[in-house]
């Protein structure tokens, strides 16, 4: 490593604790890329590379001791993160790049740089693509918005990237193959004409599913029980609005803090209201016949709108909920003005723990989700595949791309027995003090979020990692210690909310996500904005009583005749092509 830096003494995998505001390889999961069961065992030897092909270990360059010798080049683009590098380090000269070169034999070079913030990197990539500029050897691309999904589709359409089907089978680690087998729908974001043009990368499943929290101190004061149904919830909300639960002699409290800016959100979510009636607005869901239908035009959504209209009329929710984002809705809860709020299982730590700063006696309790009149429960969950890793079809070393990706997955999984078991780099994201691993920044000499200096701002992941981790933690007996680095990290961060996590996982079967993960269709591009505006205006007018409830039926007919029917056909043509 660079002599002006303090060396990191070893490598290992981060036990990533719960995300959002709480703040591998083949051949038995070895540490290198290669042919499954052969090159993946980390023993590539000193084989020379035959002209125009891979050597006997499956590598396209001489490989020994888990790395390419001499190092081979791999180009990418530099989406510069907002990081404070340790003294003497920079975006183009840091320990993460040293690690790739010295431990993997991969010398990463950036074709260009642009800031990740405010979409600067995506914009430059669009300009490069439209200007027919050379694409890099490997490319990380987001697919978590309409704009980024469209960019990913344009990159695939350019014909510059590899159909990875054969390379994936040869070079992907056992863990990566297992994850994709367990989540085959993730392939949809990179599939075209039955070919796979990249590796989908996923986030943690059900980590942001919303549950209801209620002010238990208000329930006790008003002699109420925690609601289990929508009907019981309405009784509680009425008392919270009209029963002076804060004891100040004023009618200034709300039943529910929620954002109606969007119905499906990672916090202050409204999807569970529709879900109690079988509805799922704003997403495409699979119908009984296997086709995709748009949730916003289904009759169940009308029932959810009717309920929101009723609650708005009775003052159970804030009159400006349509303008409230997640932060504003959260502030109504933490300021002591609202008695019910929806948040993930970690919401008890943030933001709801902040309520004590304003109302010291406040006590929030997670109660799950209420059932509708027919016993239904439903709620939105975020999609899994949120980014992708593409390989240039002209890159001579696709095995190197997988070697890099497989090692990053080891880090995300805190793979036991590998050099990623405890963290990415000792002395930067973990330290060993008195023989024990610590994540305490005060005890880490060069504390730095070193992983974010790699080619991916978020690591490849196993979606069920946190579900499995908290399930294991819930079974610990008194005095037992967590068995691995991931569990230890979650235990250190969140032992007080393990029960909340387990309770929230009981609702996994009632979760729904958007089944359409492709780029905007042709008609979406030309008429989607108009249809979205019409939908938002109609739904808002119904909720605020400015139009009758039956305006929903007129909206559905107009949506279909104004391009929606054609969009449905295009969405289903895409769905059949990727299934």
ZAKEBA-337308 format. One record per residue: x, y, z of N, C-alpha, C, O in turn; residue in three letters. Coordinates in steps of 0.1 Angstrom, whole numbers, plus 5000, padded with zeros to 4 digits. Layout:
! residues N
XYZXYZXYZXYZALA...
! end
This chain:
! residues 579
500849885000500050005000500950135000502150125003UNK500350244997501050364997501750395010501150375020UNK503050425009503850435021503450545030503750545042UNK502750645025502250755034501050725042500550805050UNK500550605040499350565047499750455058500750385056UNK498950455068499150345078498550215072497350215068UNK499250105072498749985066497549925075497649935087UNK496649875067495549795074496149655076496649595066UNK496049595087496749465090495949345084496649245083UNK494749355082494049235076492649285070492249395072UNK492049195063490749215057489649125064490049025069UNK488349165064487349085069485949145066485949255061UNK484749085070483449135065482649205076482549165087UNK481949315072481249395081479949335085479149285077UNK479649335098478349295103477449415102477349495111UNK476749425091475949545088474749545097473949455097UNK474549645106473449655114472249705106472349725094UNK471149725113469949765106470149895098470649985104UNK469649895086469950015077468950125081468050115089UNK469150235074468250355074468250425087467250395095UNK469150505090469050595102469450525115469650605124UNK469650395116470250335127471750345124472750285126UNK471250445118472150525110471250545100471650615090UNK482848544970482248424975482348334964482348354952UNK482348274969482848224956482648074955482248004964UNK482848024942482647894939483447794946484447834953UNK483147664945483947564951483847574966484947584973UNK482647564972482447564986482547704992482847725004UNK482347814984482347944989483748004992483848075002UNK484747954985486048014987486148154983485148224981UNK487448204984487648354983487948404969488348524968UNK487748324958488148374945487148344935486248254937UNK487148414923486248374913486848264904488048244905UNK485948204897486448094888485447994884484348014889UNK485847894877484847794873484347724886485147694895UNK483047704887482447644899483147514902483247424894UNK483647504915484247384919485647364915486347274919UNK486147454906487547444902488347574904489047574914UNK488147674896488847794898488347874911489047954916UNK487247834915486647904927487247864940486747904951UNK488247774940488747724953489947794958490547764968UNK490247904951491347994956492747934953493747994958UNK492847824945494147764942494347764927494347664921UNK494547884921494647894907495947854901496147824889UNK497047834910498347794905498947904897498548024897UNK499947874889500747964881500447944866501347964858UNK499247904863498947864849499147984840498648094843UNK499747964828499848064818498548074810497847974809UNK498248184805497048204797497248174783498048234776UNK496548074777496648044763496148154755495248224759UNK496648174743496248284735494748274732494248164727UNK493948384734492548384731491648304740490448284736UNK492048254751491248174759491648184774492548244778UNK490848104782491148094796492147984799492347894791UNK492848004810493847894814493047774820491847774821UNK493847684825493247554830492347584842491447494845UNK492547684849491747714861490447794858489647824866UNK490347834845489147904841489448054841488548134837UNK490648104844490948244844491448284831492048204823UNK491348414828491748474815493148534816493648594806UNK493748524827495048574830495748494841495048424848UNK497048494841497748414852497248444866497048564869UNK496948344873496248364886496848274897497048154894UNK497248324908497848244919497548314932497548434933UNK497348224942497148274956495948384957496048474964UNK494948354950493748434951493748564943492948654945UNK494748584934494848714927495548694914496248594911UNK495348794905495948794892497348844893497648954899UNK498348764888499748804888500348794875500448684869UNK500748914869500649044874499249104874498349034868UNK498949214881497649274882497149304868497849354859UNK495849294866495149324853494349454855493849474866UNK494149524845493349654846491849624844491449544837UNK491049704852489649694850489149844852489249904862UNK488549894841488050034841486650044845485849954843UNK486250154851484950184855484750334854485650414849UNK483550384859483350534860483450574875483050494883UNK483750694877483950744891482750824896482650944894UNK481750754902480650834908481150864922480950784932UNK481650984924482351014936481451034948480451114947UNK481650954959480750964970481051084979482151144978UNK480151124987480451224997481151175009480551145020UNK482451155008483251085018484351175023484951255015UNK484651165036485751235041486951135042486851045051UNK487851135033488951035033489951065044490151185047UNK490550965049491650985058492751065052492851075040UNK493551125060494651215055495551135046495951025048UNK495851195034496751125024495951045015496650985006UNK494651025016493850945007492851034999492551145003UNK492450984988491451054979490650954971490850834972UNK489751004963488950914955489750824946489350704944UNK490850874941491650794931492850734938493650674931UNK493050754951494150694957493750664972493950754981UNK493350544974492850504987493050354990493350284981UNK492750315002493050175006492050074999492449964998UNK490950124995490050034988490549994974490449884970UNK491150094968491850064955493049984957493349894949UNK493850014968494949934971494549784973495249694969UNK493549764981493049634984492749554971493149434970UNK492049614961491749544949492949514941493049404936UNK493949594941495149574934496049464941496549374934UNK496249484954497149394961496549264965497249164966UNK495249254968494649134973494049054962493948934962UNK493549124952492849054941493549064928493248984918UNK494549144927495349164914494449234904494649204892UNK493649324908492849404899493149554901492949604911UNK493649614890494049754891492849844885492649844872UNK492149904893490949974889491350114884492050194891UNK490850154873491050284867489750344863488850284859UNK489550484866488350554862488450624849489450694847UNK487550604840487550674828487150824830487750914823UNK486250854839485950984843485350994857484950884862UNK485151104862484451124875483351224874483351314866UNK482351204883481251304885480651274898480651164903UNK480151374905479551354918478251274918477451284909UNK478151184928476951104929475751184932474651154928UNK475951284941474851364946474151444934474751484924UNK472851454936471951534926472051474912471751544903UNK472351344911472251284898473351314888473251294877UNK474451374893475451424884476151314877476451324865UNK476351194883477051084877476151024866476550984855UNK474851004869473850944860473751034848473650984836UNK473751164850473651264839474851254829474751254817UNK476051244835477251234827477251094819477751094808UNK476750994826476750864819475750864807475950804797UNK474550934809473650954798474251024786474150984775UNK475051134789475651204779476751124772476851134760UNK477451044779478450954774477850854764478350824754UNK476750804769476050704761475450764748475650704737UNK474850874749474250944737475350994728475151004715UNK476551014733477651064724478550944719479650964714UNK478050824721478750704716480150694722481050644715UNK480350744734481750734740481950594745481050514747UNK483250564747483550424752483050404765483150484775UNK482350284767481850244780482950164787483850104781UNK482950174801484050104808483949954808482949904803UNK484849894814484849744815483749694824483049594821UNK483549764835482449724844481749854848482249964848UNK480449834852479649954854478549924865477849824863UNK478550004875477449994885476350094881476650204879UNK475150044881474050134877472850114887472449994890UNK472250224891471050214900469850174891469850204879UNK468850114898467550084891466450104901465550024902UNK466550214909465550234920464650354917464050404926UNK464550404905463650514901463350494886463950424879UNK462350564882461950564868463150604859463450544849UNK463850714863464950764856466150674855466650644844UNK466450614867467650524867467250394859468150334853UNK466050344860465650224853465650244838466050154831UNK465350364834465350394820466850404815467150354804UNK467750454823469150454819469650314818470450284809UNK469350234828469750094827469350024814470049954807UNK468050044810467549994798468250044786468549974776UNK468550174786469350234775470750174773471150154762UNK471350144785472650084784472649944778473449904770UNK471549874783471449734777471149744762471649664754UNK470249834758469949854744471049894735471049874723UNK472149954742473250004734474049894727474849914718UNK473849764732474649654727476049644731476849564725UNK476449724741477849724745478149634756479349614760UNK477149574762477349494774477049344772476249314764UNK477749274780477849124779476549054783475949084794UNK476048964775475048864780475848774790476648694785UNK475548784803476448724812476048574816476648514824UNK475048524808474548394812475648284814475648224824UNK476548274804477648174805478648214815479148124823UNK479048344815480048384825479448364840480248334849UNK478148394842477648374855477748234860478148204871UNK477448134851477547994855478947954858479247874866UNK479848014850481247974852481948044864482747984871UNK481648174866482448254876481748294888482348334898UNK480448294888479748344900479948244912480048124910UNK480048304924480248224936479048134939477948164934UNK479248034947478047954952477048044959475848024957UNK477548134967476548224974475748314964474548324966UNK476448364954475748454945474748374937473648414934UNK475048244933474148164926472948124934471848124930UNK473248094947472148064956471148174957469948154957UNK471648294959470848414961469948434949468748464950UNK470548424937469748444925468748334923467648354917UNK469048214927468048104926466848124935465748094932UNK467148184947466148214957465248334953464148354958UNK465848424944465148544940465148564925465748664920UNK464548474918464648474903464048604897464448644886UNK463048664903462448784898463348894897463148994890UNK464448894905465449004904466149014890466549124886UNK466148904883466748914870465949004860466549044850UNK464749034863463849104854464449244850464249284839UNK465249304859465749444856466849444846467149544840UNK467449324843468549324833468249224822469149194814UNK467049174821466649074811466049144799465149234800UNK466549104787465949144774466149034764467248974763UNK465049004757465048894747465648764753466448694747UNK465248734766465648614773467148604775467648494778UNK467848714775469248724778469448814790468648914792UNK470448784798470748854810471948944808473048894806UNK471749074809472849174806473449234818473949344817UNK473549164829474149214841473749134853472849044852UNK474349154864474049094877473149184885473649294889UNK471949144888471049234897471649224911472049124916UNK471649344917472049354931470849394940470149484936UNK470749334951469549354959469749414973470849404978UNK468749464978468749524992468149425001467549324997UNK468149455014467549365024466049365023465449465022UNK465549245023464049225022463349265035463849225046UNK462249325034461349355046462049435057461549445068UNK463149505054463749585064463049715066463249785077UNK462249755056461549885058459949865057459249965055UNK459549745059458049725060457449795072457949785083UNK456449875070455849955080454849875089454049795084UNK454949895102454049845112453449965119453950075118UNK452349945126451750065134452350065148452549965154UNK452650195152453050225166451950315172451350395165UNK451650295184450650365191451150415204452050355211UNK450750535209451150595221450450515233449250535235UNK451150425239450650345249450150425261449150385268UNK450850535264450450615276449150685273448350705283UNK448850715261447550765257446450665259445350685264UNK446750545254445750435256445450415270444250395274UNK446450415279446250385293445350505299444450475307UNK445750625295444950735301443550735297442650775305UNK443250695285441850695280441150555282440050535277UNK441850465289441250335292440950255279439750205278UNK441850255270441650185257442550075255443650065261UNK442249975247443149865243443749895230443149965221UNK444849835227445549845214444649795203444049685205UNK444449865192443449815182444049705173445249705170UNK443149615170443549495161442849505148443249435139UNK441849585147441049595135440849735131441149825139UNK440449765118440249895114439149965123439250085126UNK438149885126437049945134437549985148437250095153UNK438349905154438949935167439950055166440050135175UNK440650055155441550165153440750305152441250405157UNK439650305146438850425145438350465158438250585161UNK438050375167437650405181438750475188438550575195UNK439950425186441150485193441450615187441750715194UNK441450635174441750765168440750865172441050985174UNK439450825173438450925177438750975191438551095194UNK439150885200439450925214440751005214440851105222UNK441650975206442951055205442651195200443351295204UNK441651215192441351345186440451425196440651545198UNK439551355202438451425210438551405225437851475232UNK439451325229439551295244440651365251440951325263UNK441351455245442351535252443451445258443651455270UNK444051355250445051255256446251325262446851265271UNK446651445257447851505263447551595275448451655281UNK446251605278445851675290446051825291446151885301UNK446151885279446352035279445052115278445052235277UNK443952045278442652115277442252165263441352245262UNK443052125253442852175239442552065230443051955232UNK441852085220441651985209442652005198442452065188UNK443851955201444951985192445851865189447051865186UNK445251745191445951615188445251545176444151565172UNK446151465170445651385158445651235161446351185170UNK444851165154444851015155446050955149446750875154UNK446250995136447350925128448151035121447651125114UNK449451015121450451095113450751015101451350905103UNK450551065089450750985077451051085066450651195066UNK451751035056451951115044451051065033450950945030UNK450351155026449551125015450251175002449651174991UNK451451225003452251264992452351144982452251164970UNK452651034988452650904982451950804991451950825003UNK451350694985450650604994451650494999451350435009UNK452650464991453550354994454950414998455650474990UNK455250405011456450475016457150385026456650295031UNK458450425028459250345038459050395052459550325061UNK458250495054457750545067456550635065456350685055UNK455750645076454550725075453650675064452950755057UNK453650545062453050475050451550475051451050465062UNK450850475040449450465039448950335033447750315032UNK449850255028449550135020448650035028447749975023UNK448850025041448149935050446649965051445849885053UNK446350095049444950135049444250075037443150015038UNK444850085025444250015013444349865014443449795010UNK445449815020445649675022444549605030444249485028UNK443949675039442949625048441649595039440749525044UNK441649645027440449625018440949545006440149534996UNK442149495006442649424994443249504983443549454973UNK443449634986443849724976445449744976446049714986UNK445949784965447349814963447649924953447949884942UNK447350044956447550154947448950174942449950144949UNK449050234930450350274924451350164921452450194917UNK450950044922451849934918451149834909449949824908UNK451949754901451449644893451549514901452549484906UNK450349444901450349314909449849204899449149224890UNK450349084903449948974895448548924898448248904910UNK447648914888446248874890446148714890447148654888UNK444948664893444848524894445148454881445648334881UNK444948524869445248464856446748474852447148434841UNK447548534861448948544858449348674851450548694849UNK448448754848448748884842448948994852448648974864UNK449549104848449749214857448649314856448249344845UNK448149364867447049464867447549584875448249564885UNK447049704872447449824879446549844891445349854889UNK447149844903446449854915445549974917444449964923UNK445950084911445150214913443750214906442950294910UNK443550124897442250124890441350004895440349984889UNK441849934905441049814910439949864920440249964927UNK438849804921437749844930438149854945437649934952UNK439149774949439549774963440149904966440149954978UNK440849974957441450104959440350204962440650294970UNK439250194956438150284959437750274974437350374980UNK437750154979437350134993438350205003437950265013UNK439650194999440650265007440550415006440750485016UNK440250474994439950614993438750655001438850765008UNK437750575002436550615010436950625024436450705031UNK437750535029438150535043439050655046438850725056UNK439950685038440750815040439850935039440151025047UNK438950935031437951055030437251065043437051185048UNK436850955049436050955061436951005073436551085081UNK438250955073439150995084439551145082439751215093UNK439651195070439951335068438851425073439051525080UNK437651375070436451455074436351465089435851565095UNK436651355096436551345111437751405118437751415130UNK438751445110439951515117440851415123441751455131UNK440851285119441751185124443151205119444151175126UNK443251265107444551285101444651435098443651505096UNK445851485096446151625094445551675081445651605071UNK444951795080444351845068445451865057445051875045UNK446651875061447751905051448551775048449751785044UNK447951655051448751535049449151515035450151445032UNK448451565025448751555011450151625008450851584999UNK450451725016451751805014452851755023453951795022UNK452451665033453451615042454351505036453851405031UNK455651525037456551425034456851335046456251355057UNK457751235045457951145056458451225068458051195080UNK459351315066459951395078458851475085458851475097UNK457951535078456951625084455951535092455551565103UNK455551425086454651325093455351275105454651265116UNK456651245104457351195116457451305127457351265139UNK457551425123457651535133456351545141456351585153UNK455151515135453951525142453851415153453251435163UNK454451305150454551195160455551225171455151215183UNK456751275167457751295178457551425186458051435196UNK456751515180456351635188455251615198455051695206UNK454651495197453551465207452251505202451251505210UNK452051535189450751575184449951465178448751475178UNK450551345175449851235169450051115177451151085183UNK449051025178449050905187449350785179449550675186UNK449350785166449550665158450450695147450350805140UNK451450615144452450635133452850505128452950405135UNK453150495115453650375109455150385106455550495100UNK455950285109457350285107457850145107457150055112UNK459050115102459649975103459949945117459750025126UNK460349815119460549765133461649855140461649855152UNK462549915132463649995138463150135141463850215147UNK461850165138461350295141461250335155461250455159UNK461250235164461250255178462550325183462550405192UNK463650305175464950375178465050505171465550605177UNK464550505159464550635151463350625142463350535134UNK462450725141462550855149461850865162461950955169UNK461150755165460150765176460850785190460250845199UNK462050745191462750765204462950915207463150955218UNK462950995196463151145198461951205205462051315209UNK460851135205459651185212459951225227459351325232UNK460851155233461151175247461751315249461651365260UNK462351375238462951505240461851615241462051715248UNK460651585236459551675236458451635247457851725253UNK458251505248457351455258457951345266457851225262UNK458651375277459451275284458551145288459151035289UNK457351165291456451055295455950965284455250865287UNK456151005272455650935260456150795259457350775262UNK455350705255455750565254455050505241453850495241UNK455850465231455350415219455450255220456450205225UNK454450195214454350045214454050005199453050055193UNK454849905194454449855180453349755182453449665190UNK452349765173451149685174450849605162449849535161UNK451649615152451449535139450449615130450549735130UNK449649545123448749605113447349565116447049445119UNK446349655114444949615117444349545105444649575093UNK443449455108442649385097441449465093440949545100UNK441049445080439949515075438649435078438749335086UNK437449485073436249415077436149275073435349195079UNK436849235063436849095058438149015063438448905058UNK438849075073439949005079441249025070442248955072UNK441249115061442449125052443449225058443149315065UNK444749185054445849275058446749285045446949185038UNK447249395042448149415031448949535033448549635039UNK450249535028451149655030452149645019452549535014UNK452749755016453749775006455149735011455449765023UNK455949665003457349645007458149684995457749664983UNK459349734998460249784987460649674978460849554982UNK460849704965461449604956462849564960463549634967UNK463249444956464549384960465649434951466649484956UNK465549424938466649454929466649604927465849664920UNK467649674933467749814932468949874924469049994922UNK469849784920470949824912471549704905471149584908UNK472449724896472949614887474449644884474949754884UNK475149534881476549534878476649474864476349364861UNK477149564854477249534840478749514836479649574842UNK478949424826480249394822480349424807479449374799UNK481349494802481449534788481749404780482549324784UNK481049384769481149264761482549254755483049144751UNK483349364754484649364749485749344760486949344756UNK485349344772486349324783486949184782486149084782UNK488249174782488849044781488848964793489248844793UNK488449024805488548944817487248944825487149004836UNK486148894820484848884828485048814841484348834850UNK485948714841486248644854486748744865486348724876UNK487448844861487948944871486849024876486749054888UNK485849054868484649134872483949044883483549104893UNK483748914881483148834890483948814903483448804914UNK485248804901486148794912485948904922485948884934UNK485849024917485649144925484249144931484149164943UNK483249114923481849104929481749004939481149024950UNK482348884937482248774947482848814960482248784971UNK483948884960484548924972483749034980483649024992UNK483149124972482249224979481049154985480549194996UNK480549044979479448964985479948904998479148895008UNK481148854998481648795011481648895022481348865033UNK481949015019481949125028480549145034480249155046UNK479549155024478149175028477649065037476749085046UNK478048945035477648825042478448795054478148705062UNK479548875057480448845068480848705067480748625077UNK481248655055481448515052482448455062483648485062UNK482048355070482948295080484048225073483848165062UNK485248225079486348165073487048235062488048185057UNK486548355059487248435048487948555055487748585067UNK488648635047489248755052488248865053488648985055UNK487048835051485948935052485048905064483948965064UNK485448825073484648775083484248885093483148885099UNK485148985096484849085106484549215101483949305107UNK485049245089484849375083485649385070486249295066UNK485549505064486249515051487749535053488549475046UNK488149615063489549635065489849675079489349775084UNK490749595086491049625100491749765101492649795093UNK491349835111491949965113491150075106491350195108UNK490150035098489250135091487750115094487150215098UNK487249995093485849975097485649875109484549855113UNK486749825114486749745126488149735132489149775125UNK488249695144489549675150489449555160488349515164UNK490649505163490649395172491349445185492549475184UNK490649455196491149505208491049395219489949345222UNK492149365225492249255235491649125230490949055237UNK491849095217491448975211490048975207489548865202UNK489249085208487849095204487649195193488349305193UNK486749165184486449255173485549365178484549345186UNK485849485175485049605179484749695166485549705157UNK483549745167483149845156483049985162482650075155UNK483450005174483450125181484450225174485650205175UNK483950335168484850425161485950475170487050505165UNK485750495183486750545192487950455193489050495197UNK487750325190488750225191489350185178490250095177UNK488950255167489450215154490350325149489950445148UNK491650295147492650395145492350495133492450615135UNK491950445122491650525110490150515106489850485094UNK489250535116487850505113487350575100487550695099UNK486750495091486450545078485550445071485750325072UNK484450485065483550395058484150345045483750385034UNK485150265047486050225036485350155025485750165013UNK484250085028483550015017483050105006483050074994UNK482650225010482050315001483050374991482750444982UNK484350334993485350374983485550274972486450284964UNK484750164973484750064962483850104950483350224950UNK483650024941482950054929481450054931480650104923UNK480950014943479550004946479250074959479850044969UNK478250174958477950244971477250164981477250194993UNK476550054976475949954985476449814981476549794969UNK476749724990477249594986476249504980475049524983UNK476649404972475649304968475149234981475949234991UNK473949184981473449134994472549014992472148984981UNK472348945003471348835004470148905010470148945022UNK469048915003467848985008467348935022466849015030UNK467548805024466948755037467948755048467648705059UNK469048825046470148825057469648875070469848815080UNK468948995070468449045083467348965089467248955101UNK466448915081465348835086465948715093465548685104UNK466948645087467548535093468348575105468348505115UNK469048685105469848735116468948755128469248705139UNK467948835127467048865138466348745143466048735155UNK466048655134465448525139466348445148465948395158UNK467648445144468648375152468848445166468948385176UNK468848575165468948655178467848635187468048635199UNK466648615182465448595190465548465198464748445207UNK466348375193466448245199467648225209467848125214UNK468448335210469548335220469048315234468048375238UNK469748225241469448205255470248305263471248355259UNK469748325275470448415284471948385286472248265289UNK472748475283474248455285474848415272476148415271UNK474048375262474648335249475148455241474548555242UNK476148435233476648545224476248515210476148395206UNK476048615202475748595188476848515181478048525184UNK476448435171477348335166478248385155479348325152UNK477848495148478648545137478648695137478048765145UNK479448755128479648895128478448975125478149085131UNK477548925116476348995112475449005124474849105128UNK475248885131474448885143474948975154474249035161UNK476248975156476849055166476649205163476349285173UNK476749245150476449385147475049425150474749525155UNK474049335146472649365149472349365164471549435168UNK473049275171472849265185473349395192472649445201UNK474549435188475049555194474249675191474049765200UNK473649685179472849795175471449795181470949895185UNK470849675181469449675181468849565190467749515188UNK469549525201469049415209467649445215466849355218UNK467449575217466149615223464949605214463849615219UNK465149595201464049585192464049455184463349445174UNK464749355189464649215183463149165183462749115173UNK462449195194461049155194460249215184459349155178UNK460449345182459749425171460049365157459149345149UNK461349325155461649275142460949135140460349115129UNK460949055150460248925148458748945146458148875138UNK458149035153456749055152456449105138455449075132UNK457249195133457049255119457149145108456449155098UNK458049045111458248945101457048855100456948775090UNK456148855110454948775109454048825098453048755094UNK454248945093453449005083454048995068453449055059UNK455048915067455748905054454848855043454848905032UNK453948765046453048705036452048805031451448775021UNK451748905039450749005034451449125027450749215023UNK452749115025453449225018453349215003453349104998UNK453249324996453249324982454249424977454449534983UNK454849404965455749494959455349514944454549434939UNK455949614938455649644924456249534915457449514916UNK455449464908455849354899456449404886457149324879UNK456249524883456849584871458149654874458049754881UNK459249594870460549654873461349684861462549704861UNK460649694849461349724837461349874835460949954843UNK462049914824462050064820460650104816459850024812UNK460350234817459050284812458750234798459650244789UNK457550194796457150144783457050264773457050384778UNK456850234760456650344751455550434754455650564753UNK454350384758453250464761453350534775452850644777UNK454150474784454450544796455250664794454950764800UNK456150664784456950774782456150894776456451004778UNK455150864768454350964761453151014769452751124768UNK452550914777451350954784451350924799450350954806UNK452450874804452550844818452350964827451650954837UNK452951074824452851194832451451244833450951274844UNK450751244822449351284822448551194831447651244838UNK448751064829447950964837448250974852447350974860UNK449450994855449851004869449251134875448751134887UNK449351244868448751364873447251354875446651404885UNK446551294865445151274867444751184879443851214886UNK445551084881445350994892445551064905444651054914UNK446551144907446851214919445751314922445351334933UNK445351394912444351494914443051434917442351484926UNK442651324911441351264914441351204928440351224935UNK442451134932442451074945442451184956441851164966UNK443251284953443251394963441951464965441451484976UNK441251484954439951554954438951464961438051514969UNK439051334960438151244967438351244982437451254990UNK439651234985440051235000439551365007439151355018UNK439751475000439351605006437951645004437551755007UNK437151554998435651574996435351674985434251724985UNK436251704976436051804966435351734954434851804945UNK435451604953434651524943434051414950434451364960UNK432851364944432251244950433051124949433951114941UNK432851024957433550894957433450834943434350764938UNK432350844936432150784923432950844913433050794901UNK433650954916434651014906435750904903436450914893UNK435950814912436850704910436550624897437450594889UNK435250594896434850514884435050584871435450524861UNK434850714871435050794859436550804856437050794845UNK437350814867438850814865439350684859440150684850UNK438750574863439250444858438950434843439850384835UNK437750474839437450474825438350564816438750524805UNK438550684822439450774815440850734814441550744804UNK441350664825442650614825442850514814443850514807UNK441950424813442050314803442050374789442850334780UNK441150474786440950524773442050624769442150654757UNK442750674779443750774776445250724776446150794777UNK445350594774446650524772446850414782447750334780UNK446050414793446350314803446150164798446850074802UNK445150144790444950014784446149974776446549854776UNK446650064768447850034760449050004769449849914766UNK449150084780450250064789450149924795451149854797UNK448949884799448749744805449149634795449749534799UNK448949654782449349554772450849554772451449444771UNK451449674772452949674771453649614783454649544782UNK453049644795453549594807453549444807454449374811UNK452349384802452249244802453049174792453549064793UNK453349244781454249194771455649184777456349084774UNK456049284784457349284791457349164801458349094802UNK456249154809456249054820456448914814457148824819UNK455748884803455848754797457248734791457748614791UNK457848834787459248824781460248794791461348734788UNK460048834804461048814814460748694824461648654831UNK459548644824459148544833459848414830459648314836UNK
! end
